[in-house]
Amino acid sequence: MKKLLVIIGLLLILGSCVNDKYNTLFPAQTSCDTTTVTYSKDIAPIIAANCAISGGCHDAAGALISGHDYTTYAGVAAVASYNFIVTDINWIPVAGHTDMPKNGIKLSGCDIDKITRWVNEGAPNN
């Protein structure tokens, strides 16, 4: 009887364990529509949330250090024209490049796909 109580107790303890970070580490797969990617609808919000943030590297103030101001289309298009942004967000090891967002987590696959598609389409201001 004592063994049975110990086993039940262990099962209750183990059954109460949860991994509340699982959904953060492994988000549910959702569809990623890259058929029509526009700067205003898709790219600008990604950049604003991850790159051109206040106190970040690519806002107007941070551009004095990084050399890139992503608060405007012109600033983002400048780096898109020579594909640095795609290399950096994909964390491809290339001399002179840094994984972006710097000191942050890698962008989602969907965000990377959208930026890559936009760059490959000539980075239009749409």
Beta strands, then each sheet from edge to edge (+ up, - down):
end
